[in-house]
Amino acid sequence: MGIIKSDKLTYEYIIRDEEGNVDSIKKAVDEVSINVESGQFIAILGHNGSGKSTFAKHINAILTPSEGTMWVDGKDSSDYDNTWDIRQTAGMVFQNPDNQIISPVVEEDIGFGPENLGVKTEEIWERVNNALESVKMTKYRSKSPNRLSGGQKQRVAIAGVLAMEPKCIVLDEPTAMLDPNGRKDVIKTITELNKSKNVTIILITHYMEEVVNADKIFVIDEGKVVMEGSPREIFSQVERLKELRLDVPQVTLLAHELKKAGLPVPLGILTKEELEDAICQLF
């Protein structure tokens, strides 16, 4: 069993009318089964309202399944006794870092989580130092989070999760509120954590360029997994992604249009370098 495994996970919520009576029941997640191995970088894609964020909240036991099962490091998330362990195993980073940063000084905020876990003071500061170094924010440790850019705040939020030493970090659209430079910084940070620290990464996003280096992509639509595969396998299917109201990386789209125009360009090009090589091969 992988570090994260769901089996036919379903989550339903009730829609009520103006009088408060039950109008209908909607499945936000519909029999989703995925398996994530330790150390993988997994991306979950889907348009707004597809169910991807609802699914992500099950990994941290914020939500529990209406039907089916979610296991986190072998523990059933539906068992309340497992909640504490699950939240130590799988940390969560949300879209708005201001909702996670609660202390007036960066280093105090990062130490807040370990302190709540009962970690000894000496080890807390060791974890804070390591987390700051991991996200390249050491020189900002004494700053107020309010004086940081959006990208820097998000890196502080990631450091706060890292200090709790989770095996897995779930990031729910962490770059949605950031400018392009902030997005690059955050993606670079989590990619380095995955490669150097072997932290399992589950990234929920709608920016396609952010997931070209993922080990595997799951595409969710109307609560169901409708596509899964490597980035190259997924982005080779441009027309299918358009049907699902999703974009593809710009360089992939350009290669797709060149192929439609009759040029023998390979499917699933993911980077500018790959496109340059493919064009050079034509001449």
N, C-alpha and C positions, 0 to 999 in steps of 0.2 A: 504494500500500500504506500502511495506517495505521501508527502507531507500534507497536502491538501487533496481531499477526495470527496466528491459528491456523487450520490447515487439517486437518480430520478428526483432530485430536489425540486420541490414545488412550494411556492409561497403565494397565498391568496389573501386578498383584502376585500373588505365589504364596502360597497358604495351605497350610501343612504340618500333618501330623498329629503326634501325640505322639512318634512315632519319627523325625520329621524328614523323612518322605517327602512328596512333593507330593500334596496332597489335591485342590486345585482352583486355578484361576486366575481372579481377579476383575478386572473392568474398573472401576477407580475413576473413570476419565474415558473416555467412549465417543464418539469421533468428534465432538469439539466444534470448531466453526468459528465464530470471532468476529473482528470487525475493529474496532479502536479508533483513532479519529483523534486526532491530537495536540491537546491542550487540552480533551478531553472529560472529563466526570465520569461514570464508568460504575459501576453497582452490580451485584453478582452475589449473588443470593439463593438459598437452598436450606436445607432442614432438615439437622440433623446427619447426617453420613455421606453427603450427596448428591454429594460430589466437588468442591465449590466451592473448598475450601482446597487440595486436591491440584492442581487446575487452576492456582490462583494461584501455587503454587511453581514452575510451569513458566515463568512470566513472568520470574522472577529466576534461572532456570537452576539452582535448587536440585534440581529433578527435570528429566529429559529424557524426551521421548515414547518409548513403546514402538513406536508407529506414528504417522504423520502428522507435522506440522511446526509449530513455534512460531517466529515471527520477531519479534524485538524491535529496532525501528528498522532493519529490513531485514536483521538478522543472524540466521542459523539457530542456535537454542539448542543443537542437537545437536552442533554443531562446538565442541569443547573450546577451540579457539583464540579463540572469540568470548566465552567466559564472563566474562572480566575486563571487556570493553566493555559487555556486557549488564548486569552488576551495577552499572556506573556509570550506565547509562541508566535502569534500573528499580530504585529503592530499595524495600526491604521493611520494613514495620512490622508486628510480630506482636501477638498478643493480650495477652501479659504483658510490660510494659515492663521488668520486672526482668531479663528474659532478654537485653535489648539494652543496658542501661546497665551499663558496666563500670568507670567511673572514680569516684573518691570526690568529685569536684567537677563540677558541671554543665557549666561551660565546657570543662573538659578532656575530658569525655565527647563533647561535640559536635565538638571538634577532632580526635578520635581517627581518624575516617574519612578526612578530608582529609590528615592526616599520613601515613597508610598509602598514600595515593595519590601521595605524594611532592610535595605542594603546598608551596611556599615558606612559611616561618613568617609573614611579613607577610600573605600572602594567606589563610593559615589563620585568623588572628584576624579578618580582614575577613569571612570566611565565617561564623565563629562569631557575630560581631556581627549579621550580616544574618539568620542562622537564628534567633537568640534573639528578634530584633525581630519576625520573621515569625510566631512562635508566642506572642508577648506574654509572654516569660519572661526578659527582660533583667534585671529586678531580682533574679532568683534565680540569676544566673550563678555566684556564689561559694558557693552553698549545697551541702550534701550532698544527693544524690538521695534518700537515705534519709529526709530530713526533709520530702519533698514528698508531696502527695496523689497518689492514683492517676491522676487526670486530668492533674495537672502532670507526673508522670513520663512519661505517654504523649506529652505535648507535647514533652518533652525528647527522647524517642525519635524523634519526627517531625523535630525540629530536627537531630538527629544525621544523619538521612538527607538532609535539605535541604542540610546543609553540604557534601555530596558533589556537589551541584548535578545531581541526576538530572532527566531530562525527564519521568519518570513515577514516581509513588509507588503501590505496592500495599499496601493496608492490610487485613490478615487479621483480621477481628473485633476491631478495636482498642479497642472500647468494652465488650467482653463482661464485663470485670472491674470496671467503673466504676459509680458511682452516677449517678442522672439528671443531676446538675449536671456531673459529669465528662464524661458522654457529650455533653452540649450543647457544652461547651468544645472537645472534640476535633473534633466535626463542624463547628462554626463555624470552627475553625482550618483544616481541610482545604478547606472551601468557599471561604474567603478566598484560600488558596493557589491554588486552581483559577482563581478569577476574576481575582485581581490579578497573579499570576505566570505564569499560563497553564500551570501544572503539570498534566499528565494524571493524573487520580485514578482508581484502580480500588479500589472499596470492597467488601469481602466482609463481610456482616453478616446478622443475623437480626432486627434492630430496624427495622421497616418505616418508622417516622417519620424515620429517618436518610436515606432515599433519595428523598424526595418532590421534591427539587430536582435529582436526577440528570438527565443528558441522555438516558440509556438504561439499561434494566434487562435483565439476562439472568437467567432462573430456571433453575437446574440441578436435575434429579431423576434419581437412579440413574445419574449420570455423563453425562447427556445434557442439552442445552439444550432445554427444553420450552416456554418462553415467552420472547419478547423484544419490547421496545417501550418507549415513553415511560412514565413513572410513571402518567400518567392512563390509558393503554391497559392497563397491567398491573393496576392497582388497580380498574379497572372490572369485572374478572372475579373478583369475590369468591368465588363458589362454586368456581371452578376452583382458586383459591389454597388454599381450605380442603381440597380433594381432595389437594393437594400438601403438606398439613400445615403451611401457612404462614399467618401472620396478615396483617391489613391494618391501616393506621393507624386508630386508634380513631374519628377523625372520619369516615373513609371508611366504616367499618362502620356508624356511626350513620346516615349518609346512605342507605346500602344498606337498612337496616331500615325507615327512613321510606318509602323507595320501595316496599318490599314491602308496607307498610301502606296503600299507595294514594296517597301524596302524589307529585306530579310533580316529584321532585327529580332533578337531572342525575346521570348516572353518573360515577364517577371523581373525586368531590370529595376534595381532598387537604389542605385547610387549614380551620381554624376560620372564617377570614374568608370563604372560599368558601361554607361551609355557612350562615353568617349571611346572606350575600347571597341564597342560594337560598331560605331560609325567608322572608326579607323579601319576595321576589318573589311568594310565595304569598298574601300579604296586601296 
